[in-house]
Amino acid sequence: MTETSVVQQISDWLIARGLEAGSYDDLLTGFCERLDAGGFGLRRSMMAMRTLHPTIDARSLIWRRGAPLETENFMSAEGPTENFLRSPIAYLLENEDLYEIHRPLHRADCPLDFPVLAELKDEGVADYLILKVSFPVASLKGYQSGMLISWSCDAPGGFTDSQLASLRRLAPRFALVISNRLLREVTINVLD
C-alpha cells in the first residue's frame, strides 16, 4: 500500500470518527495504530488540549506502541509544573505565531533544547514533530482552544519528508474530530 493511500484511508477513518460519539482514548489509539501500520515507524504520540471543565484546565494523552494509553488531567488550582514550563508544548503556547517544532534526533547536530527530547533520544526515538492546531469553541466568544499533537518515530533515518508532509496534512483533520468531541463534552458539562 502506498503512503498516499494510507493517508487517504486514515483521513477517511477520521471523517467517520468525527460523525460518531466516542472517547479521546479510542481516537488517538486508532489514529496512531493506523499511522504505525502504514509504515510511519511511530513509537510515541502525545495529544494535549484545553478543556472547559470547572477543575480540569487541560488533558494529555500519550500513546506508545505496545503499551497502554496514558491520560493525565492538569488541575486548574495546581498551576503549571516545572516540566511543563520547559516543554515544547509551553513553548508553542507562549509563541502564538509558531505552530510547529521539528527535531530530527537522529542527527548529531540536532538541538536537545527541551528536556523531553533527551529522554526520547535515550529511548531510541529518531525524530520528533509537534504541531499546534487552534480552534474556537463555537458557543463561547473569545475562548480559543485547540490541540497540540506530537509524533516520535524510531525509524533509523527519522520521518521522511513525505511522512512529515502527511502528518501536517492529517493534523487539522484530527483536530476537527477533537473539536467536535470537545463541543459534545462542553454541552454535557453545562447540562450537568
Backbone as a ProteinNet text record, in pm:
[ID]
protein_1_A
[PRIMARY]
MTETSVVQQISDWLIARGLEAGSYDDLLTGFCERLDAGGFGLRRSMMAMRTLHPTIDARSLIWRRGAPLETENFMSAEGPTENFLRSPIAYLLENEDLYEIHRPLHRADCPLDFPVLAELKDEGVADYLILKVSFPVASLKGYQSGMLISWSCDAPGGFTDSQLASLRRLAPRFALVISNRLLREVTINVLD
[TERTIARY]
85	0	90.2	57.1	139	108.1	201.6	180.5	57.9	37.5	-78.6	-208.8	-215.9	-338.9	-355.1	-244.8	-251.8	-309.1	-256.6	-302.6	-449.6	-490.6	-631.6	-720.6	-677.5	-756.9	-768.9	-659.7	-664.6	-755.4	-746.5	-831.6	-979.3	-1012.1	-1149.9	-1194.9	-1105.5	-1136.2	-1165.6	-1086	-1108.5	-1244.5	-1281	-1411.7	-1523.5	-1513.3	-1614.7	-1619.1	-1503.8	-1499.6	-1560.1	-1544.6	-1599.5	-1750.5	-1813.6	-1959.2	-2014.8	-1925.6	-1966.9	-1930.4	-1997.6	-1954.2	-1844.3	-1759.1	-1653.4	-1553.5	-1457.8	-1360.1	-1237.2	-1167.2	-1039.8	-939.3	-946.7	-853.9	-862.5	-985.3	-1004.3	-960.8	-984.8	-948.6	-797	-724.5	-578.8	-517.8	-566.5	-513.9	-534.3	-654.7	-683.1	-601.3	-585.3	-508.1	-361.8	-303.2	-161.2	-135.8	-223.5	-206	-210.9	-296.8	-304.5	-179.8	-127.8	-3.5	112.4	121.8	231	220.6	100.9	81.9	106.1	89.7	109.9	254.6	348.7	489.9	556.3	491	549	649.5	663.4	757.6	725.1	596.9	553.7	584.7	653.3	686.4	603	575.8	505.6	429.9	315.4	240	178.6	171.5	110.2	9.7	-107.5	-209	-249	-252.7	-293.6	-392.7	-486.8	-585.7	-639.7	-686.4	-757	-895.9	-952.6	-1089.9	-1173.6	-1301.3	-1392.7	-1458.7	-1380.2	-1424.2	-1392.5	-1476.2	-1452.2	-1320.5	-1270.7	-1147.9	-1032.1	-1061.9	-956.1	-926.2	-802.6	-763.8	-725.6	-654.9	-607.5	-595.9	-587.4	-575.6	-471.7	-391.8	-298.2	-314.9	-290.5	-292.5	-162.6	-101.3	22.3	2.3	25.6	21.1	164.7	193.2	321	292.2	365.6	347.5	360.9	258.9	262.3	240.2	196.8	175.3	35.5	-16.6	-146.9	-139.4	-248.3	-257.2	-249.4	-175.3	-164.6	-245.5	-326.1	-404.5	-369.8	-353.3	-325.6	-410.2	-476.2	-552.5	-470.7	-469.6	-398	-501.8	-495	-595.4	-568.5	-672.7	-662	-592.7	-623.7	-571.1	-421.6	-368.7	-228.8	-129.6	-167.8	-75.4	22	101.9	193.1	312.1	352.5	469.1	596.7	709.4	839.1	859.7	820.5	832.7	753.6	632.8	550.5	615.8	664.1	723.2	846.6	911.9	1032	1001.7	874.9	832.8	809.5	811.1	773.2	629.5	543.3	403.8	399.4	466.4	467	528	633.5	699.6	605.4	532.7	437.3	322.9	276.4	167.2	211.3	335.8	388.6	412.6	439.2	470.4	352.8	261.6	136.1	154.8	260.2	281.3	358.6	394.8	469.1	373.1	372.9	278.1	344.9	477.2	545.7	685.9	727.1	866.8	903.6	1009.7	1058.8	1202.9	1232.1	1367.7	1407.9	1495.9	1547	1654.6	1612.2	1701	1811.6	1795.4	1899.2	2022.8	2011.5	2125.5	2210.1	2339.8	2431.5	2419	2382.1	2373.6	2234.9	2144.7	2008.8	2009.7	1953.5	1950	1853.5	1896.3	1811	1766.3	1690.7	1655.6	1537.5	1480.6	1375.5	1411.5	1396.7	1435.3	1371.6	1247.3	1180.6	1254.7	1323.7	1394.9	1511	1583.5	1692.2	1635.8	1522.3	1457.6	1416.3	1354	1309.2	1428.2	1533.1	1652.3	1711.1	1714.4	1763.9	1677.1	1548.4	1455.9	1464.9	1547.7	1563	1482.9	1425.4	1348.6	1445.6	1413	1498.5	1447.5	1319.4	1261.8	1143.3	1120.2	1013.2	949.8	818.2	741.4	623.8	604.8	485.8	421.2	288.7	210.5	103.2	76.4	-31.4	-141.8	-263.2	-379.8	-481.8	-507.7	-602.7	-741.8	-841.1	-978.8	-1063.2	-1164.8	-1252.1	-1356	-1404.6	-1520.4	-1640.3	-1722.1	-1823.7	-1916.8	-1955.5	-2055.9	-1999.3	-1866.6	-1805.8	-1721.4	-1772.4	-1699.9	-1570.3	-1463.7	-1335.7	-1257.6	-1316.8	-1245.5	-1177	-1047	-970.7	-921.6	-947.4	-896.9	-806.6	-786.8	-705.3	-643.5	-549	-487.1	-341	-259.5	-121.2	-104.2	-34.5	-10.8	133.2	197.4	334.8	343.4	442.3	472	622	659.7	800.5	813.1	918.9	938.4	1075.7	1087.5	1214.9	1277.8	1230.6	1295.2	1435	1537.5	1675.7	1698.9	1636.2	1656.6	1550.8	1465	1356.8	1244.8	1153.7	1044.5	1100.8	1042.8	1078.9	1009.6	1054.8	990.1	842.7	812.9	673.4	589.8	649.4	576.9	550.4	647.9	626.3	512.5	510.6	402.3	268	266.8	143.2	92.7	183	143.4	87.5	150.4	99.7	-38.9	-61.4	-191.4	-299.2	-262.1	-359.6	-393.2	-303	-325	-454	-484.5	-611.1	-734.1	-724.8	-837.4	-860.5	-750.9	-759.6	-817.3	-771.1	-819.5	-968.2	-1016.7	-1159.4	-1243.1	-1199	-1269.5	-1260.5	-1142.5	-1124.1	-1215.3	-1222.7	-1306.8	-1453.9	-1496.8	-1633.6	-1661.1	-1567.4	-1584.9	-1578.1	-1493.3	-1484.1	-1615.5	-1678.6	-1808.5	-1914.2	-1912.2	-2005.6	-1979.6	-1851.1	-1814.3	-1858.8	-1839.4	-1881.1	-2031.8	-2107.1	-2252.4	-2294.9	-2230.7	-2261.8	-2226.6	-2108.4	-2067.2	-2164	-2208.9	-2303	-2435.9	-2483	-2609.6	-2599.1	-2482.6	-2462.3	-2462.2
-117.4	0	124.5	220.9	341.8	435.8	526	622.9	709.6	745.8	826.9	755.4	625.6	553	533.7	517.9	507.6	637.2	750.7	881	901.8	862	876.4	788.2	664.4	575.9	632.4	687.1	746.1	868.8	950	1067.7	1027.7	925.4	875.6	822.4	750.6	696	809.9	918.1	1032.6	1096.7	1111.2	1169.7	1084.2	953.1	863.2	876.8	891.1	906.2	1040	1140.8	1271.8	1273.7	1179.4	1170.6	1085.2	1029.2	939.9	999.2	950	978.9	878.7	912.8	820.3	890.2	813.4	867.8	920.5	1011.5	1060.7	945.4	856.6	743.1	658.1	620.2	536.3	608.2	737.7	815.3	820.8	857.3	866.6	729.2	627.7	492.9	447	462	420.7	497.4	626.3	712.5	667.2	649.2	611.6	470.5	378.5	241.7	238.4	317.6	322.6	385.1	491.4	550.6	451	383.7	288.5	172.3	118.4	8.2	53.7	184	238.8	270.1	233.7	248.6	373.8	444.4	566.6	541.3	416.3	385.3	458.1	479.1	556.7	482.2	548.6	489.7	551.1	682.3	754.8	871.9	902.8	1021.8	1081.1	1213	1283.1	1382.5	1386.8	1483.7	1558.1	1689.3	1770.7	1875.7	1908.2	2009.9	2073.1	2195.2	2261.2	2200.3	2211.4	2165	2281.6	2264.1	2360.1	2289.4	2267.9	2196	2284.5	2282.4	2372.7	2348.2	2226.6	2199.2	2148.5	2100.4	2047.3	2150.2	2200	2302.2	2241	2127.7	2064	1913.9	1843.8	1697	1656.3	1554.9	1499.5	1348.7	1295.3	1151.3	1114.1	1006.2	959.2	815.8	794.7	662.1	617.1	492.6	429.9	294.4	263.1	135.1	22	-63.8	-181	-154.7	-34.2	-1	57.8	51.8	113.7	265.9	323.5	468.6	534.2	644.3	720.1	847.7	877.8	1000.4	1078.8	1209.7	1294.4	1420.2	1453.4	1576.6	1677.8	1801.3	1908.5	1998.2	2001.5	2071.3	2222.5	2300.4	2446	2501.5	2447.4	2500.1	2473.9	2373.8	2335.6	2425.8	2485.5	2567.8	2482.1	2545.2	2468.9	2411.7	2292.2	2228.1	2276.3	2251.9	2286.6	2211.5	2082.7	2004.2	2066.9	2112.4	2175.1	2304.1	2385.7	2514.1	2498.4	2382.1	2355.8	2264.6	2254.9	2161.4	2232.2	2155.3	2212.3	2264.6	2202.9	2248.9	2392.6	2417.6	2552.7	2651.8	2611	2699.4	2737.2	2639.4	2668.1	2757.3	2733.5	2814.4	2958.3	2976.8	3111.2	3189.4	3121.1	3183.9	3164.3	3259.2	3246.1	3223.4	3279	3266.8	3140.7	3060	2937.1	2819	2733.2	2621.7	2485.3	2482.7	2354.8	2358.7	2245.9	2222.4	2085.2	2080.4	1953.8	1934.8	1818.7	1788.1	1649.9	1645.6	1517.2	1463.8	1390.6	1346.5	1252.1	1191.7	1101.1	1176.5	1306.7	1387.5	1430.5	1424.3	1461.2	1608.1	1693.9	1837.1	1884.2	1790	1827	1885.4	2004.8	2062.3	1985.2	1962	1899.8	2011.7	2106.9	2228.4	2214.5	2095.9	2067.4	1935.7	1924	1801.1	1673.9	1681.9	1562.9	1506.5	1589.8	1542.4	1450.3	1483.9	1396.6	1263.6	1268	1144.8	1057.4	1118.9	1043.3	984.4	1061.9	1012.5	892.3	899.2	786.3	661.7	681.2	569	512.1	571.7	521.5	596.4	709.7	789.3	859.9	857.1	916.2	1050.3	1079.8	1202.3	1243.9	1376.4	1431.7	1549.3	1548.5	1658.2	1689	1816.1	1859.1	1974.3	1967.2	2068.4	2125.3	2253.9	2321.1	2352.3	2312.2	2342.1	2411.7	2538.9	2615.9	2604.8	2611.1	2617.1	2683.7	2761.2	2824	2723.7	2748.5	2674.5	2761.3	2711.2	2793.7	2867.2	2807	2867.6	2972.6	2985.9	3080.5	3181.5	3301.2	3404.9	3441.1	3446.5	3486.4	3374.8	3258.4	3147.6	3066.3	3066.3	2991.4	2863	2755.8	2628	2573.4	2447.1	2386.9	2258.9	2212.4	2085	2093.4	2023.1	2001.4	1852.4	1813.2	1670.6	1651.2	1553.7	1522.6	1377.1	1351.5	1216.2	1193.7	1076.4	1036.7	904	891.6	765.5	708.2	577.7	511.3	452.1	493.6	451.4	514	440.4	490.2	629.6	663.7	795.5	896.5	862.2	951.6	952.4	1047.4	1062.5	1107.9	1058.8	1109.2	1244.6	1319.4	1448	1428.9	1322.1	1299.3	1256.7	1183.7	1149.1	1273.5	1363.3	1489.4	1568.2	1573.7	1643.5	1576.1	1444.5	1371.3	1400.1	1403	1433.5	1575.2	1668.3	1806.4	1813.1	1727.9	1724.5	1661.9	1558.1	1487.2	1560.4	1642	1707.7	1790.9	1874.9	1950.3	1860.7	1751.1	1657.2	1593.4	1555.6	1500.1	1605.8	1730.2	1838.9	1864.4	1848.8	1867.9	1768.6	1644.1	1542.1	1575.5	1618	1654.8	1771.7	1873.3	1989.7	1949.4	1858.1	1808.9	1737.6	1655.1	1584.6	1680.1	1781	1879.5	1954.9	1989.8	2058.1	1969.9	1840.3	1748.2	1745	1740.8	1737	1865	1979.4	2107.9	2106.5	2059.1	2052.8	1967.2	1851.7	1762.3	1829.1	1893.3	1961.4	2073.8	2149.7	2257.5	2201.2	2095.8	2035.1	1973.5	1916.3	1859.4	1969.1
0	0	0	-81.2	-90.8	26.8	51.8	159.6	131.8	6.1	-31	3.9	-25.7	5.3	156.4	230.1	376.1	433.8	387.9	436.9	401.8	280.9	243	329.7	356.8	442.7	583.9	636.8	771.2	770.7	667	654.6	650.9	574	567.1	703	770.8	902.9	1000.9	994.5	1083.4	1057.5	931.4	899.3	957.6	944	1000.9	1152.9	1218.4	1364.8	1406.8	1323.6	1356.2	1361.3	1295.7	1293.2	1406.2	1487.4	1595.9	1731	1833.6	1970.2	2003.2	2092.5	2131.9	2222.1	2268.9	2362.4	2289.4	2355.1	2302.9	2296.9	2395.8	2402.6	2276.1	2240.3	2121.8	1994.4	1990.7	1872.6	1855.1	1961.1	1949.7	1923.3	1991.1	1971	1827.1	1775.5	1638.1	1536	1558.2	1469.4	1465.9	1584	1591.8	1540.1	1571.4	1521.7	1369.5	1310.3	1164	1103.6	1165.5	1117.3	1127.4	1240.6	1260.7	1161.2	1144.3	1049.4	906.1	879.8	746	713.6	802.6	772.4	827.1	920.4	974.9	1087.1	1130.7	1238.4	1367.4	1391.4	1507.3	1636.5	1725.6	1855.5	1966.8	1954.6	2060.7	1999.7	2059.2	2020.1	2146.2	2149.1	2261.1	2204.6	2267.5	2229.9	2356.6	2350.1	2465	2418.8	2509.1	2475.8	2603	2588	2697.3	2707.8	2825.8	2845.8	2894.9	2895.2	2956.9	3074.5	3175.8	3294.2	3414.7	3517	3629.9	3704.8	3705.9	3781.1	3695.7	3575.9	3488.7	3380.2	3378.7	3281.7	3147.1	3152.5	3029	3051.4	2940.9	2943.8	2841.2	2876.9	2778.7	2773.7	2655.5	2633.6	2563.8	2608.7	2546.2	2500.1	2370.7	2310.2	2286.8	2324.7	2294.2	2231.2	2127.3	2061	2163.6	2169	2255.9	2403.2	2439.4	2580.8	2600	2723.3	2748.8	2734	2691.1	2676.5	2814.3	2823.9	2949.4	2935.8	3037.6	3039.5	3164.5	3149.6	3265.1	3255.2	3365.3	3374.4	3454	3406.8	3474.6	3541.6	3672.6	3750.3	3751.4	3739.3	3735	3859	3975	4101.3	4119.6	4050.8	4072.3	4000	3890.9	3814	3735	3648.2	3562.2	3640.3	3601.7	3663.7	3594.3	3658.8	3600.2	3468.4	3465.1	3341.1	3227.6	3258.8	3156.1	3105.7	3196.2	3158.5	3070.3	3076.5	2996.7	2877.5	2839.5	2734.2	2601	2492.3	2362	2361.8	2441.4	2449.2	2499.9	2612	2669	2570.4	2502.7	2406.9	2292.5	2239.7	2132.6	2181	2303.2	2356.3	2383.2	2423.4	2450.2	2321.2	2213.6	2085	1989.7	1991.2	1917.3	1767.7	1709.6	1565.6	1526.3	1621.9	1595.4	1605.7	1504.2	1500.2	1493.6	1492.3	1472.5	1531	1586.1	1623.8	1569.5	1492.3	1437.2	1480.7	1537.6	1579.5	1527.1	1424.3	1373.5	1469.5	1569.4	1677.3	1631	1514.5	1463.1	1414.6	1396	1350.9	1471.2	1456.1	1564.3	1602.3	1505.7	1533.1	1578.3	1604.8	1644.9	1786.3	1804.9	1939.6	2030	2151.7	2253.2	2347.1	2291.9	2362.9	2458.8	2466.9	2563.5	2631.9	2763.3	2833.7	2777.5	2730.4	2677	2555.9	2481.4	2363	2400.2	2505	2551.4	2599.7	2668.9	2715.9	2597.8	2497.9	2381	2305.2	2290	2220.6	2294.1	2427.6	2507.9	2491.7	2459.3	2437.8	2296.7	2211.1	2075.6	1970.6	2007.4	1912.3	1817.3	1688.5	1585.1	1534.1	1554.9	1500.9	1586.5	1594.4	1677.8	1604.9	1600.2	1540.4	1631.1	1663	1737.4	1660.8	1650.5	1579.6	1671.9	1655.7	1728.6	1628.5	1662.5	1578.8	1667.8	1640.9	1720.7	1660.1	1747.8	1700.9	1809.6	1768.7	1868	1917.3	2036.1	2084.5	2049.3	1955.5	1889	1983.4	2094.5	2180.7	2275.5	2281.5	2374.5	2299	2283.3	2209.3	2281.5	2205.2	2260.3	2325.7	2345.3	2408.4	2299.2	2298.9	2199	2262.6	2198.8	2246.2	2136.9	2137.5	2035	2085.1	2007.2	2034.5	1994.9	2068.9	2030.1	2013.6	1909.7	1887.8	1843.8	1904.7	1866.4	1823.7	1738.8	1694.1	1704	1746.7	1752.2	1679	1600.1	1528.8	1563.1	1544.5	1572.3	1446.4	1329.5	1204.8	1201.8	1159	1167.5	1109.8	1000.2	941.1	979.4	1071.9	1111.6	1008.9	1022.6	927.3	792.8	685.2	553.1	533	433.6	404.1	371.2	300.1	262.7	383.6	478.5	601.9	686	693.9	765.7	702.1	569.1	498.5	526.5	531.7	560	700.9	797.4	935.4	944.7	874.6	872.5	807.3	709.6	640.6	729.6	804.8	887.1	1017.1	1068.5	1198.2	1203	1103.2	1110.7	1104.2	1032.4	1025.9	1163	1227.9	1363	1458.2	1446.2	1532	1512	1390.3	1363.2	1443.2	1448.3	1525.6	1674.5	1719.6	1860	1897	1810.7	1842.2	1850.3	1765.1	1768.9	1901.9	1944.5	2071.7	2189.9	2180.4	2287.6	2302	2190	2196.5	2262	2232.6	2298.3	2448.6	2484.4	2626.4	2696.9	2632.2	2689.2	2713.1	2615.2	2627	2746.5	2760.8	2872.4	3004.9	3012.4	3136.7	3174.5	3073.9	3100.5	3150.7	3086.4	3128.8	3267.7	3299	3433.4	3537.5
[MASK]
++++++++++++++++++++++++++++++++++++++++++++++++++++++++++++++++++++++++++++++++++++++++++++++++++++++++++++++++++++++++++++++++++++++++++++++++++++++++++++++++++++++++++++++++++++++++++++++++

